[in-house]
Amino acid sequence: MQSRAQTPPPQALARFQRADFRVPEDVVYLNAASHGPRLARVQQAAQRALDAGTAPWRLEMDAWRASIEDVRRGVAGHLDGDADGVALVPSAAYGLSLAARNLPLAANETVLVLAGQFPSNLLPWQQRCQDVGAHLEQVARPVGDDGRPGDWSDAVLAAIARAPRLRIVSLPQVYWHDGSRLDLDRIAAATHARGAALVLDLSQSLGALPADIVRWRPDFVASVGHKWLLGAYGLAYLWASPAWRERGVALEQHWIAREAATVFDSPPSPPPLASGARRFDAGGVAEPQRLAMSAAAFAQLRDWGLECVHAGLQARGRCLREALRAQGLGDWLATAPGSHFVGLRPPPGRLADAAAALDGAGVIHTARGGVLRLAPHLDVDEAALAAVAALLARAVG
Ligand SMILES: Cc1ncc(COP(=O)(O)O)c(C=O)c1O
């Protein structure tokens, strides 16, 4: 199921109501890249599940299993539509560790990542490379003529072309610090041309951008569920390509990943693995409250329409960049057009003032590594973004 972001009809954008979110009136929540804002529907679903938990004897196994499959279908709707390819895992790092555990890698072969990539998509590769004596290449971000961070994609393509014995490329679609996008159409083609495996961490893009799985042909895709997918913390996803659904090895031995028919009958040897990517399902994460929250979030995103959500988030990224430029802060922008969230690099010594002004005005953001990250979701409107830009300009003016 593919979806390309298009400009939605105006009435579709107008359907996003602040009341659909549980964000207090005195807060401007610009931290969706850390944790998505809480949807009212998700809060209600969580409360219902909590209440239902007071009578565990009424929770039926069949209904619980059906709710797991419902979430699997919800994730698949953001990928290639095939729920068979989706496993439920506790974190992106768990999914990426599964990828690192399974993909072949030998001494002196190369794994390629971005320098400064999120640790969940770095540590599994560092460890695996160390274990087998492989080389981890961390592509440095180019610096533009104006001294500002440049585009990742060309640097990644050049590294893919020259890396000796390239075996695995493991990348995000969007750089977590500042929202910069990588051109996965070109990068996936170049990776396949070298015969290397492709692993994607879509934690900062799934729910906000289309994921063209059919075109990219990754081996594994991991994503958290609590950022742009607006679901529960502790319920993340791993998509595995058809080949890995047949032969992949799990990280643990949990009954949830085995065929249900005989698993409780103490069979003499392990019963068959569950079908599709279910063989990678982790124990303990399919907890009713988390499932209910994530299912409610998928339902809300579907009701809004994924294309409308993608376009609405793009519009907010664009609007924020324009507002910052209009306030004379364009030089701070560390993000190229097309990002749904924004990184700002204030001149040295100004970041603390800018962050303090945001804190004082109830603008929730992240300040890390010299970058202010402003990540609005659909609860934030144009007027609020313009006010944030004006506030920053006053704070450093
Ligand atoms: C790119 C990226 N990957 C993964 C994560 C989270 O990974 P995990 O679920 O392993 O904590 C984050 C942020 O928390 C992120 O920005």
The ligand as a MOL file (V3000), in Angstrom:
LIG
                    3D

  0  0  0     0  0            999 V3000
M  V30 BEGIN CTAB
M  V30 COUNTS 16 16 0 0 0
M  V30 BEGIN ATOM
M  V30 1 C 16.2000 7.6500 14.9070 0
M  V30 2 C 15.7380 7.0300 16.1980 0
M  V30 3 N 15.7350 5.7040 16.3190 0
M  V30 4 C 15.3110 5.0980 17.4460 0
M  V30 5 C 14.8680 5.8510 18.5340 0
M  V30 6 C 14.4240 5.1400 19.7740 0
M  V30 7 O 14.9560 3.8580 19.8430 0
M  V30 8 P 14.6360 2.8400 21.0140 0
M  V30 9 O 13.2360 2.3820 20.8270 0
M  V30 10 O 15.6280 1.7680 20.8060 0
M  V30 11 O 14.8260 3.5610 22.3060 0
M  V30 12 C 14.8870 7.2580 18.4360 0
M  V30 13 C 14.4480 8.1500 19.5320 0
M  V30 14 O 14.1280 7.8640 20.6340 0
M  V30 15 C 15.3250 7.8520 17.2370 0
M  V30 16 O 15.3240 9.1800 17.0860 0
M  V30 END ATOM
M  V30 BEGIN BOND
M  V30 1 1 1 2
M  V30 2 1 2 3
M  V30 3 2 2 15
M  V30 4 2 3 4
M  V30 5 1 4 5
M  V30 6 1 5 6
M  V30 7 2 5 12
M  V30 8 1 6 7
M  V30 9 1 7 8
M  V30 10 2 8 9
M  V30 11 1 8 10
M  V30 12 1 8 11
M  V30 13 1 12 13
M  V30 14 1 12 15
M  V30 15 2 13 14
M  V30 16 1 15 16
M  V30 END BOND
M  V30 END CTAB
M  END
